[in-house]
Amino acid sequence: MVMTVKGFVDKKDMGKTLVHEHILVDFSPAEEQIKIDDNLRNEIVEIMLPYLMEIKNLGYSTFFECTPKYVGRDVKVLKILSEKTGLNVITNTGFYGAGEDKHVPKKYWNLSSEDFAKMWIEEWEKGIEDGIKPGFIKTAVNPGPLNEIDKKLIRASAFTHLETGLTVACHTGEERCALEVARIFEEEKVDLSALIIVHADAIENFEVHLELLEKGAFLEYDSIGARPMEYHLNLMEKVIKEGFIDRILISHDAGWFTVGKSKEEQNIRPYTDISYKFIPKLEEKGISEEIVEKLLVNNPSEAFDIRVRKR
Ligand SMILES: [Zn+2]
């Protein structure tokens, strides 16, 4: 099963899925997050609705919104957009440590991993707001070696997984932090199939991709369209050759409404390069429809299925 902002959905009904996108983001520090009132909420809905309708019309059914709490998460916006589009929209629990931990409230910096996990488990058990529950855990770390706060966040995400079965998607971006995150999961006896290495396409050394894949983690190549298509096609050919295509997730990391900017200042990237540019290129390369189906349907439903994965 997966948990959407409207409740449980059978993983078999997820259909075509985008695993890492954003509807709204607020880059201000945790203490200065802008309050989203009904007026602003309506403005966000009005601006973002056409982008979501566009992917709905391209045959997508499921959309993972990867904006954590204190980076602008607003589950009411997501629920309205889910109702208006008919898309399954999934939100998250967890804290975002990247950006020098400015999205983790300073009053929490001395908490223990257990304390962090307790807050996130509570969101799962009691709901975030209006009974809306998270469908995965999103965390983020600064480039390695991991600082003390980031280590605690990662351990907390492992604890929360063991308690809830929610998959952990961790923003990385370079090899040292990605490997250290994987190591902490191993120490906490969590099977690495419960871990998605977000922004794995930013890890330059392909040997590290293989090392993480061999450990069982999912790799997210989520900057499709933000780099030359050849870059991702090349990565795709390499993982197919190595036999790891079942462990690869793709997305755009696109969108979004930036909270704090006016309507006119918004600069939104649509969620469409996979459909319009990437898949045609895969087909040109002779990559089968079956593989495309894995990338967009089977792999996401396997990765985000809610179940405890112990080592
Ligand atoms: Zn993102």
py3Dmol code that shows the C-alpha trace and the ligand (Angstrom):
import py3Dmol

protein = """\
ATOM      1  CA  MET A   1       0.000   0.000   0.000  1.00  0.00           C
ATOM      2  CA  VAL A   2       0.942   3.653  -0.346  1.00  0.00           C
ATOM      3  CA  MET A   3      -0.458   6.562   1.670  1.00  0.00           C
ATOM      4  CA  THR A   4      -1.756   9.554  -0.293  1.00  0.00           C
ATOM      5  CA  VAL A   5      -3.133  12.847   1.055  1.00  0.00           C
ATOM      6  CA  LYS A   6      -6.566  11.241   0.586  1.00  0.00           C
ATOM      7  CA  GLY A   7      -5.724   7.961   2.310  1.00  0.00           C
ATOM      8  CA  PHE A   8      -4.428   4.496   1.414  1.00  0.00           C
ATOM      9  CA  VAL A   9      -4.109   3.397  -2.211  1.00  0.00           C
ATOM     10  CA  ASP A  10      -3.180  -0.119  -3.320  1.00  0.00           C
ATOM     11  CA  LYS A  11       0.324   0.005  -4.770  1.00  0.00           C
ATOM     12  CA  LYS A  12      -0.994  -1.800  -7.850  1.00  0.00           C
ATOM     13  CA  ASP A  13      -3.190   1.229  -8.564  1.00  0.00           C
ATOM     14  CA  MET A  14      -0.374   3.796  -8.509  1.00  0.00           C
ATOM     15  CA  GLY A  15       0.046   3.753 -12.286  1.00  0.00           C
ATOM     16  CA  LYS A  16       2.471   6.134 -13.957  1.00  0.00           C
ATOM     17  CA  THR A  17       4.311   7.973 -11.199  1.00  0.00           C
ATOM     18  CA  LEU A  18       6.616  10.944 -10.708  1.00  0.00           C
ATOM     19  CA  VAL A  19       8.650  10.232  -7.574  1.00  0.00           C
ATOM     20  CA  HIS A  20      10.327  13.577  -6.903  1.00  0.00           C
ATOM     21  CA  GLU A  21       8.672  16.902  -7.703  1.00  0.00           C
ATOM     22  CA  HIS A  22       7.636  20.037  -5.824  1.00  0.00           C
ATOM     23  CA  ILE A  23       4.431  22.070  -5.791  1.00  0.00           C
ATOM     24  CA  LEU A  24       5.613  24.747  -3.378  1.00  0.00           C
ATOM     25  CA  VAL A  25       8.886  25.611  -1.661  1.00  0.00           C
ATOM     26  CA  ASP A  26       9.840  28.203   0.947  1.00  0.00           C
ATOM     27  CA  PHE A  27      13.611  28.663   1.154  1.00  0.00           C
ATOM     28  CA  SER A  28      13.531  30.825   4.294  1.00  0.00           C
ATOM     29  CA  PRO A  29      15.033  29.350   7.472  1.00  0.00           C
ATOM     30  CA  ALA A  30      12.737  27.269   9.676  1.00  0.00           C
ATOM     31  CA  GLU A  31      12.093  30.171  12.067  1.00  0.00           C
ATOM     32  CA  GLU A  32      11.095  32.515   9.219  1.00  0.00           C
ATOM     33  CA  GLN A  33       8.764  30.281   7.185  1.00  0.00           C
ATOM     34  CA  ILE A  34       5.957  32.342   5.673  1.00  0.00           C
ATOM     35  CA  LYS A  35       2.508  31.467   6.966  1.00  0.00           C
ATOM     36  CA  ILE A  36       0.274  30.153   4.192  1.00  0.00           C
ATOM     37  CA  ASP A  37      -3.208  31.610   4.618  1.00  0.00           C
ATOM     38  CA  ASP A  38      -6.252  30.804   2.475  1.00  0.00           C
ATOM     39  CA  ASN A  39      -5.525  33.662   0.013  1.00  0.00           C
ATOM     40  CA  LEU A  40      -1.994  32.482  -0.653  1.00  0.00           C
ATOM     41  CA  ARG A  41      -3.216  28.885  -0.782  1.00  0.00           C
ATOM     42  CA  ASN A  42      -5.737  29.805  -3.493  1.00  0.00           C
ATOM     43  CA  GLU A  43      -3.028  31.606  -5.461  1.00  0.00           C
ATOM     44  CA  ILE A  44      -0.728  28.563  -5.294  1.00  0.00           C
ATOM     45  CA  VAL A  45      -3.550  26.268  -6.404  1.00  0.00           C
ATOM     46  CA  GLU A  46      -4.472  28.546  -9.318  1.00  0.00           C
ATOM     47  CA  ILE A  47      -0.870  28.788 -10.545  1.00  0.00           C
ATOM     48  CA  MET A  48       0.103  25.123 -10.114  1.00  0.00           C
ATOM     49  CA  LEU A  49      -3.122  23.476 -11.306  1.00  0.00           C
ATOM     50  CA  PRO A  50      -2.336  23.708 -15.074  1.00  0.00           C
ATOM     51  CA  TYR A  51       1.072  22.033 -14.551  1.00  0.00           C
ATOM     52  CA  LEU A  52      -0.570  19.128 -12.729  1.00  0.00           C
ATOM     53  CA  MET A  53      -3.390  18.856 -15.278  1.00  0.00           C
ATOM     54  CA  GLU A  54      -0.722  18.624 -17.972  1.00  0.00           C
ATOM     55  CA  ILE A  55       0.803  15.493 -16.427  1.00  0.00           C
ATOM     56  CA  LYS A  56      -2.611  14.058 -15.652  1.00  0.00           C
ATOM     57  CA  ASN A  57      -3.351  14.384 -19.371  1.00  0.00           C
ATOM     58  CA  LEU A  58      -0.034  12.670 -20.145  1.00  0.00           C
ATOM     59  CA  GLY A  59      -1.321   9.606 -18.289  1.00  0.00           C
ATOM     60  CA  TYR A  60       0.284  10.039 -14.873  1.00  0.00           C
ATOM     61  CA  SER A  61      -1.745   8.959 -11.824  1.00  0.00           C
ATOM     62  CA  THR A  62       0.628   9.508  -8.909  1.00  0.00           C
ATOM     63  CA  PHE A  63       2.784  12.443  -7.812  1.00  0.00           C
ATOM     64  CA  PHE A  64       5.238  12.538  -4.890  1.00  0.00           C
ATOM     65  CA  GLU A  65       5.612  16.017  -3.427  1.00  0.00           C
ATOM     66  CA  CYS A  66       9.041  16.114  -1.822  1.00  0.00           C
ATOM     67  CA  THR A  67       8.890  19.395   0.114  1.00  0.00           C
ATOM     68  CA  PRO A  68       9.493  18.707   3.821  1.00  0.00           C
ATOM     69  CA  LYS A  69       8.185  20.586   6.845  1.00  0.00           C
ATOM     70  CA  TYR A  70      10.029  23.918   7.333  1.00  0.00           C
ATOM     71  CA  VAL A  71      10.794  24.020   3.580  1.00  0.00           C
ATOM     72  CA  GLY A  72       7.235  25.079   2.807  1.00  0.00           C
ATOM     73  CA  ARG A  73       5.249  21.852   3.140  1.00  0.00           C
ATOM     74  CA  ASP A  74       1.533  22.640   3.076  1.00  0.00           C
ATOM     75  CA  VAL A  75      -0.611  19.541   3.008  1.00  0.00           C
ATOM     76  CA  LYS A  76      -3.845  21.491   2.453  1.00  0.00           C
ATOM     77  CA  VAL A  77      -2.574  22.796  -0.899  1.00  0.00           C
ATOM     78  CA  LEU A  78      -1.680  19.231  -1.873  1.00  0.00           C
ATOM     79  CA  LYS A  79      -5.086  17.898  -0.892  1.00  0.00           C
ATOM     80  CA  ILE A  80      -6.933  20.593  -2.871  1.00  0.00           C
ATOM     81  CA  LEU A  81      -4.797  19.894  -5.937  1.00  0.00           C
ATOM     82  CA  SER A  82      -5.278  16.160  -5.554  1.00  0.00           C
ATOM     83  CA  GLU A  83      -9.062  16.658  -5.452  1.00  0.00           C
ATOM     84  CA  LYS A  84      -9.064  19.016  -8.431  1.00  0.00           C
ATOM     85  CA  THR A  85      -6.861  16.806 -10.640  1.00  0.00           C
ATOM     86  CA  GLY A  86      -7.714  13.287  -9.498  1.00  0.00           C
ATOM     87  CA  LEU A  87      -3.973  12.628  -9.085  1.00  0.00           C
ATOM     88  CA  ASN A  88      -2.738  10.619  -6.100  1.00  0.00           C
ATOM     89  CA  VAL A  89      -0.538  13.128  -4.271  1.00  0.00           C
ATOM     90  CA  ILE A  90       1.847  11.952  -1.570  1.00  0.00           C
ATOM     91  CA  THR A  91       3.436  14.092   1.125  1.00  0.00           C
ATOM     92  CA  ASN A  92       6.181  13.335   3.626  1.00  0.00           C
ATOM     93  CA  THR A  93       7.390  13.534   7.189  1.00  0.00           C
ATOM     94  CA  GLY A  94      11.002  14.162   8.252  1.00  0.00           C
ATOM     95  CA  PHE A  95      13.395  17.125   8.379  1.00  0.00           C
ATOM     96  CA  TYR A  96      15.692  18.618   5.762  1.00  0.00           C
ATOM     97  CA  GLY A  97      19.279  19.047   6.967  1.00  0.00           C
ATOM     98  CA  ALA A  98      20.863  20.310   3.721  1.00  0.00           C
ATOM     99  CA  GLY A  99      21.467  24.085   3.563  1.00  0.00           C
ATOM    100  CA  GLU A 100      23.546  23.950   6.757  1.00  0.00           C
ATOM    101  CA  ASP A 101      20.539  22.711   8.747  1.00  0.00           C
ATOM    102  CA  LYS A 102      18.761  26.080   8.465  1.00  0.00           C
ATOM    103  CA  HIS A 103      15.485  24.188   7.771  1.00  0.00           C
ATOM    104  CA  VAL A 104      15.749  22.380  11.109  1.00  0.00           C
ATOM    105  CA  PRO A 105      14.514  24.724  13.873  1.00  0.00           C
ATOM    106  CA  LYS A 106      17.467  25.714  16.083  1.00  0.00           C
ATOM    107  CA  LYS A 107      15.450  24.773  19.172  1.00  0.00           C
ATOM    108  CA  TYR A 108      15.602  21.167  17.941  1.00  0.00           C
ATOM    109  CA  TRP A 109      19.342  20.987  17.216  1.00  0.00           C
ATOM    110  CA  ASN A 110      20.147  19.307  20.539  1.00  0.00           C
ATOM    111  CA  LEU A 111      17.380  16.728  20.352  1.00  0.00           C
ATOM    112  CA  SER A 112      18.245  13.042  20.101  1.00  0.00           C
ATOM    113  CA  SER A 113      17.479  10.779  17.146  1.00  0.00           C
ATOM    114  CA  GLU A 114      14.754   9.214  19.276  1.00  0.00           C
ATOM    115  CA  ASP A 115      13.166  12.663  19.825  1.00  0.00           C
ATOM    116  CA  PHE A 116      13.152  13.410  16.088  1.00  0.00           C
ATOM    117  CA  ALA A 117      11.736   9.973  15.304  1.00  0.00           C
ATOM    118  CA  LYS A 118       8.982  10.479  17.875  1.00  0.00           C
ATOM    119  CA  MET A 119       7.756  13.654  16.111  1.00  0.00           C
ATOM    120  CA  TRP A 120       7.716  11.934  12.726  1.00  0.00           C
ATOM    121  CA  ILE A 121       6.041   8.751  13.988  1.00  0.00           C
ATOM    122  CA  GLU A 122       3.380  10.965  15.551  1.00  0.00           C
ATOM    123  CA  GLU A 123       2.673  12.553  12.143  1.00  0.00           C
ATOM    124  CA  TRP A 124       2.183   9.048  10.754  1.00  0.00           C
ATOM    125  CA  GLU A 125      -0.051   7.914  13.593  1.00  0.00           C
ATOM    126  CA  LYS A 126      -2.125  11.050  14.161  1.00  0.00           C
ATOM    127  CA  GLY A 127      -1.850  12.823  10.818  1.00  0.00           C
ATOM    128  CA  ILE A 128      -0.149  16.108   9.941  1.00  0.00           C
ATOM    129  CA  GLU A 129      -3.262  18.276   9.611  1.00  0.00           C
ATOM    130  CA  ASP A 130      -6.906  17.461   8.845  1.00  0.00           C
ATOM    131  CA  GLY A 131      -6.059  13.758   9.131  1.00  0.00           C
ATOM    132  CA  ILE A 132      -3.634  13.950   6.187  1.00  0.00           C
ATOM    133  CA  LYS A 133      -0.815  11.439   6.657  1.00  0.00           C
ATOM    134  CA  PRO A 134       2.688  11.237   5.193  1.00  0.00           C
ATOM    135  CA  GLY A 135       3.462   8.509   2.640  1.00  0.00           C
ATOM    136  CA  PHE A 136       7.242   8.534   3.036  1.00  0.00           C
ATOM    137  CA  ILE A 137      10.081  10.052   5.054  1.00  0.00           C
ATOM    138  CA  LYS A 138      12.095  12.822   3.385  1.00  0.00           C
ATOM    139  CA  THR A 139      15.414  13.864   4.837  1.00  0.00           C
ATOM    140  CA  ALA A 140      18.405  15.738   3.475  1.00  0.00           C
ATOM    141  CA  VAL A 141      22.036  15.945   4.473  1.00  0.00           C
ATOM    142  CA  ASN A 142      24.881  18.338   3.735  1.00  0.00           C
ATOM    143  CA  PRO A 143      27.872  17.032   1.750  1.00  0.00           C
ATOM    144  CA  GLY A 144      29.882  14.540   3.838  1.00  0.00           C
ATOM    145  CA  PRO A 145      31.373  13.823   6.252  1.00  0.00           C
ATOM    146  CA  LEU A 146      28.019  14.159   8.006  1.00  0.00           C
ATOM    147  CA  ASN A 147      27.700  16.714  10.797  1.00  0.00           C
ATOM    148  CA  GLU A 148      26.148  15.743  14.149  1.00  0.00           C
ATOM    149  CA  ILE A 149      22.654  17.024  13.320  1.00  0.00           C
ATOM    150  CA  ASP A 150      22.567  15.209   9.972  1.00  0.00           C
ATOM    151  CA  LYS A 151      23.709  11.966  11.593  1.00  0.00           C
ATOM    152  CA  LYS A 152      20.861  12.256  14.098  1.00  0.00           C
ATOM    153  CA  LEU A 153      18.331  12.959  11.332  1.00  0.00           C
ATOM    154  CA  ILE A 154      19.446   9.871   9.407  1.00  0.00           C
ATOM    155  CA  ARG A 155      19.347   7.624  12.455  1.00  0.00           C
ATOM    156  CA  ALA A 156      15.901   9.065  13.255  1.00  0.00           C
ATOM    157  CA  SER A 157      14.717   8.247   9.733  1.00  0.00           C
ATOM    158  CA  ALA A 158      15.927   4.655  10.185  1.00  0.00           C
ATOM    159  CA  PHE A 159      14.060   4.416  13.529  1.00  0.00           C
ATOM    160  CA  THR A 160      10.923   5.890  11.954  1.00  0.00           C
ATOM    161  CA  HIS A 161      11.102   3.384   9.123  1.00  0.00           C
ATOM    162  CA  LEU A 162      11.333   0.452  11.547  1.00  0.00           C
ATOM    163  CA  GLU A 163       8.309   1.764  13.426  1.00  0.00           C
ATOM    164  CA  THR A 164       6.093   2.762  10.455  1.00  0.00           C
ATOM    165  CA  GLY A 165       7.327   0.944   7.329  1.00  0.00           C
ATOM    166  CA  LEU A 166       7.582   4.274   5.495  1.00  0.00           C
ATOM    167  CA  THR A 167      10.368   4.437   2.896  1.00  0.00           C
ATOM    168  CA  VAL A 168      13.141   6.988   3.427  1.00  0.00           C
ATOM    169  CA  ALA A 169      14.109   9.317   0.566  1.00  0.00           C
ATOM    170  CA  CYS A 170      17.339  11.081   1.498  1.00  0.00           C
ATOM    171  CA  HIS A 171      18.681  14.076  -0.425  1.00  0.00           C
ATOM    172  CA  THR A 172      22.417  13.525  -0.954  1.00  0.00           C
ATOM    173  CA  GLY A 173      24.267  14.845  -4.011  1.00  0.00           C
ATOM    174  CA  GLU A 174      27.799  13.517  -3.587  1.00  0.00           C
ATOM    175  CA  GLU A 175      29.358  10.211  -2.715  1.00  0.00           C
ATOM    176  CA  ARG A 176      30.685  10.671   0.835  1.00  0.00           C
ATOM    177  CA  CYS A 177      27.365  11.625   2.401  1.00  0.00           C
ATOM    178  CA  ALA A 178      25.452   9.024   0.354  1.00  0.00           C
ATOM    179  CA  LEU A 179      27.755   6.227   1.516  1.00  0.00           C
ATOM    180  CA  GLU A 180      27.603   7.417   5.115  1.00  0.00           C
ATOM    181  CA  VAL A 181      23.788   7.475   5.045  1.00  0.00           C
ATOM    182  CA  ALA A 182      23.811   3.886   3.734  1.00  0.00           C
ATOM    183  CA  ARG A 183      26.257   2.900   6.482  1.00  0.00           C
ATOM    184  CA  ILE A 184      23.997   4.296   9.225  1.00  0.00           C
ATOM    185  CA  PHE A 185      21.076   2.286   7.819  1.00  0.00           C
ATOM    186  CA  GLU A 186      23.217  -0.838   7.927  1.00  0.00           C
ATOM    187  CA  GLU A 187      24.205  -0.098  11.538  1.00  0.00           C
ATOM    188  CA  GLU A 188      20.537   0.274  12.463  1.00  0.00           C
ATOM    189  CA  LYS A 189      19.751  -3.040  10.719  1.00  0.00           C
ATOM    190  CA  VAL A 190      17.436  -1.501   8.148  1.00  0.00           C
ATOM    191  CA  ASP A 191      17.425  -3.258   4.780  1.00  0.00           C
ATOM    192  CA  LEU A 192      18.648  -0.786   2.179  1.00  0.00           C
ATOM    193  CA  SER A 193      15.625  -1.400  -0.031  1.00  0.00           C
ATOM    194  CA  ALA A 194      13.927   1.037   2.387  1.00  0.00           C
ATOM    195  CA  LEU A 195      16.360   3.787   1.319  1.00  0.00           C
ATOM    196  CA  ILE A 196      16.216   5.996  -1.768  1.00  0.00           C
ATOM    197  CA  ILE A 197      19.386   7.936  -2.536  1.00  0.00           C
ATOM    198  CA  VAL A 198      17.906  11.208  -3.836  1.00  0.00           C
ATOM    199  CA  HIS A 199      19.989  13.123  -6.434  1.00  0.00           C
ATOM    200  CA  ALA A 200      22.128  10.029  -7.061  1.00  0.00           C
ATOM    201  CA  ASP A 201      22.663  11.343 -10.597  1.00  0.00           C
ATOM    202  CA  ALA A 202      24.848  14.063  -9.046  1.00  0.00           C
ATOM    203  CA  ILE A 203      27.291  11.414  -7.761  1.00  0.00           C
ATOM    204  CA  GLU A 204      30.124  11.610 -10.268  1.00  0.00           C
ATOM    205  CA  ASN A 205      31.777   8.251  -9.662  1.00  0.00           C
ATOM    206  CA  PHE A 206      29.704   5.456 -11.252  1.00  0.00           C
ATOM    207  CA  GLU A 207      31.498   2.896  -9.066  1.00  0.00           C
ATOM    208  CA  VAL A 208      29.704   4.456  -6.087  1.00  0.00           C
ATOM    209  CA  HIS A 209      26.349   4.024  -7.863  1.00  0.00           C
ATOM    210  CA  LEU A 210      27.183   0.332  -8.200  1.00  0.00           C
ATOM    211  CA  GLU A 211      28.289   0.062  -4.589  1.00  0.00           C
ATOM    212  CA  LEU A 212      24.968   1.535  -3.376  1.00  0.00           C
ATOM    213  CA  LEU A 213      22.960  -0.632  -5.780  1.00  0.00           C
ATOM    214  CA  GLU A 214      24.794  -3.768  -4.655  1.00  0.00           C
ATOM    215  CA  LYS A 215      23.871  -2.897  -1.063  1.00  0.00           C
ATOM    216  CA  GLY A 216      20.222  -2.830  -2.219  1.00  0.00           C
ATOM    217  CA  ALA A 217      19.380   0.902  -2.143  1.00  0.00           C
ATOM    218  CA  PHE A 218      17.217   2.603  -4.752  1.00  0.00           C
ATOM    219  CA  LEU A 219      18.965   5.333  -6.750  1.00  0.00           C
ATOM    220  CA  GLU A 220      16.961   8.335  -7.829  1.00  0.00           C
ATOM    221  CA  TYR A 221      18.051  10.025 -11.059  1.00  0.00           C
ATOM    222  CA  ASP A 222      15.844  13.020 -10.521  1.00  0.00           C
ATOM    223  CA  SER A 223      17.296  15.881 -12.526  1.00  0.00           C
ATOM    224  CA  ILE A 224      15.903  14.747 -15.884  1.00  0.00           C
ATOM    225  CA  GLY A 225      15.667  17.851 -18.084  1.00  0.00           C
ATOM    226  CA  ALA A 226      17.991  19.910 -15.900  1.00  0.00           C
ATOM    227  CA  ARG A 227      21.033  18.268 -17.530  1.00  0.00           C
ATOM    228  CA  PRO A 228      21.666  17.367 -21.170  1.00  0.00           C
ATOM    229  CA  MET A 229      19.515  14.312 -22.097  1.00  0.00           C
ATOM    230  CA  GLU A 230      22.682  12.452 -23.139  1.00  0.00           C
ATOM    231  CA  TYR A 231      23.868  12.486 -19.524  1.00  0.00           C
ATOM    232  CA  HIS A 232      20.861  10.513 -18.281  1.00  0.00           C
ATOM    233  CA  LEU A 233      20.695   8.264 -21.352  1.00  0.00           C
ATOM    234  CA  ASN A 234      24.272   7.278 -20.718  1.00  0.00           C
ATOM    235  CA  LEU A 235      23.553   6.531 -17.033  1.00  0.00           C
ATOM    236  CA  MET A 236      20.522   4.479 -18.047  1.00  0.00           C
ATOM    237  CA  GLU A 237      22.545   2.373 -20.499  1.00  0.00           C
ATOM    238  CA  LYS A 238      25.142   1.702 -17.803  1.00  0.00           C
ATOM    239  CA  VAL A 239      22.636   0.563 -15.145  1.00  0.00           C
ATOM    240  CA  ILE A 240      20.821  -1.645 -17.662  1.00  0.00           C
ATOM    241  CA  LYS A 241      24.126  -3.246 -18.616  1.00  0.00           C
ATOM    242  CA  GLU A 242      24.951  -3.878 -14.943  1.00  0.00           C
ATOM    243  CA  GLY A 243      21.518  -5.431 -14.321  1.00  0.00           C
ATOM    244  CA  PHE A 244      20.185  -2.849 -11.841  1.00  0.00           C
ATOM    245  CA  ILE A 245      17.323  -1.238 -13.745  1.00  0.00           C
ATOM    246  CA  ASP A 246      14.837  -2.526 -11.111  1.00  0.00           C
ATOM    247  CA  ARG A 247      16.442  -0.222  -8.543  1.00  0.00           C
ATOM    248  CA  ILE A 248      16.289   3.044 -10.547  1.00  0.00           C
ATOM    249  CA  LEU A 249      13.760   5.843 -10.079  1.00  0.00           C
ATOM    250  CA  ILE A 250      13.502   8.847 -12.398  1.00  0.00           C
ATOM    251  CA  SER A 251      11.939  12.289 -11.960  1.00  0.00           C
ATOM    252  CA  HIS A 252      12.478  15.989 -12.723  1.00  0.00           C
ATOM    253  CA  ASP A 253      12.764  17.659  -9.284  1.00  0.00           C
ATOM    254  CA  ALA A 254      10.748  20.357 -11.039  1.00  0.00           C
ATOM    255  CA  GLY A 255       8.000  22.848 -10.269  1.00  0.00           C
ATOM    256  CA  TRP A 256       7.348  24.943  -8.075  1.00  0.00           C
ATOM    257  CA  PHE A 257       5.642  27.964  -6.560  1.00  0.00           C
ATOM    258  CA  THR A 258       8.265  29.840  -4.517  1.00  0.00           C
ATOM    259  CA  VAL A 259       6.606  31.175  -1.368  1.00  0.00           C
ATOM    260  CA  GLY A 260       7.575  34.818  -0.807  1.00  0.00           C
ATOM    261  CA  LYS A 261       7.661  35.679  -4.531  1.00  0.00           C
ATOM    262  CA  SER A 262       4.831  37.412  -6.360  1.00  0.00           C
ATOM    263  CA  LYS A 263       2.793  35.754  -9.110  1.00  0.00           C
ATOM    264  CA  GLU A 264       4.842  37.567 -11.759  1.00  0.00           C
ATOM    265  CA  GLU A 265       8.193  36.531 -10.268  1.00  0.00           C
ATOM    266  CA  GLN A 266       7.426  32.790 -10.338  1.00  0.00           C
ATOM    267  CA  ASN A 267       9.678  30.743 -12.598  1.00  0.00           C
ATOM    268  CA  ILE A 268       8.132  27.274 -12.831  1.00  0.00           C
ATOM    269  CA  ARG A 269       9.636  24.277 -14.609  1.00  0.00           C
ATOM    270  CA  PRO A 270       6.928  21.917 -15.936  1.00  0.00           C
ATOM    271  CA  TYR A 271       6.938  18.204 -15.093  1.00  0.00           C
ATOM    272  CA  THR A 272       7.069  17.076 -18.707  1.00  0.00           C
ATOM    273  CA  ASP A 273      10.628  16.486 -19.978  1.00  0.00           C
ATOM    274  CA  ILE A 274      10.400  12.747 -19.238  1.00  0.00           C
ATOM    275  CA  SER A 275       7.343  12.414 -21.482  1.00  0.00           C
ATOM    276  CA  TYR A 276       8.320  14.838 -24.224  1.00  0.00           C
ATOM    277  CA  LYS A 277      12.095  14.368 -24.407  1.00  0.00           C
ATOM    278  CA  PHE A 278      13.471  11.474 -22.354  1.00  0.00           C
ATOM    279  CA  ILE A 279      11.172   8.589 -23.316  1.00  0.00           C
ATOM    280  CA  PRO A 280      11.424   9.329 -27.072  1.00  0.00           C
ATOM    281  CA  LYS A 281      15.231   9.267 -26.687  1.00  0.00           C
ATOM    282  CA  LEU A 282      15.086   5.950 -24.800  1.00  0.00           C
ATOM    283  CA  GLU A 283      12.983   4.553 -27.639  1.00  0.00           C
ATOM    284  CA  GLU A 284      15.479   5.840 -30.229  1.00  0.00           C
ATOM    285  CA  LYS A 285      18.202   3.965 -28.338  1.00  0.00           C
ATOM    286  CA  GLY A 286      16.125   0.789 -28.608  1.00  0.00           C
ATOM    287  CA  ILE A 287      15.383   0.631 -24.861  1.00  0.00           C
ATOM    288  CA  SER A 288      12.231  -1.460 -24.502  1.00  0.00           C
ATOM    289  CA  GLU A 289       8.781  -0.345 -23.442  1.00  0.00           C
ATOM    290  CA  GLU A 290       9.073  -2.842 -20.606  1.00  0.00           C
ATOM    291  CA  ILE A 291      11.987  -0.886 -19.130  1.00  0.00           C
ATOM    292  CA  VAL A 292      10.128   2.417 -19.460  1.00  0.00           C
ATOM    293  CA  GLU A 293       7.203   0.785 -17.631  1.00  0.00           C
ATOM    294  CA  LYS A 294       9.561  -0.309 -14.851  1.00  0.00           C
ATOM    295  CA  LEU A 295      10.950   3.196 -14.443  1.00  0.00           C
ATOM    296  CA  LEU A 296       7.553   4.889 -14.264  1.00  0.00           C
ATOM    297  CA  VAL A 297       5.264   2.246 -12.737  1.00  0.00           C
ATOM    298  CA  ASN A 298       6.814  -0.851 -11.155  1.00  0.00           C
ATOM    299  CA  ASN A 299       9.901   0.620  -9.507  1.00  0.00           C
ATOM    300  CA  PRO A 300       8.045   3.478  -7.753  1.00  0.00           C
ATOM    301  CA  SER A 301       5.374   1.108  -6.425  1.00  0.00           C
ATOM    302  CA  GLU A 302       8.058  -1.263  -5.134  1.00  0.00           C
ATOM    303  CA  ALA A 303      10.155   1.543  -3.591  1.00  0.00           C
ATOM    304  CA  PHE A 304       7.323   3.315  -1.771  1.00  0.00           C
ATOM    305  CA  ASP A 305       5.326   0.266  -0.642  1.00  0.00           C
ATOM    306  CA  ILE A 306       4.756   0.742   3.083  1.00  0.00           C
ATOM    307  CA  ARG A 307       6.306  -2.188   4.932  1.00  0.00           C
ATOM    308  CA  VAL A 308       9.098  -2.646   7.432  1.00  0.00           C
ATOM    309  CA  ARG A 309      12.320  -3.830   5.807  1.00  0.00           C
ATOM    310  CA  LYS A 310      14.685  -5.190   8.433  1.00  0.00           C
ATOM    311  CA  ARG A 311      18.082  -6.661   7.763  1.00  0.00           C
TER     312      ARG A 311
END
"""
ligand_1 = """\
1
ZN
Zn 13.703 18.213 -4.633
"""
view = py3Dmol.view(width=600, height=400)
view.addModel(protein, "pdb")
view.setStyle({"model": 0}, {"cartoon": {"style": "trace"}})
view.addModel(ligand_1, "xyz")
view.setStyle({"model": 1}, {"stick": {}})
view.zoomTo()
view.show()
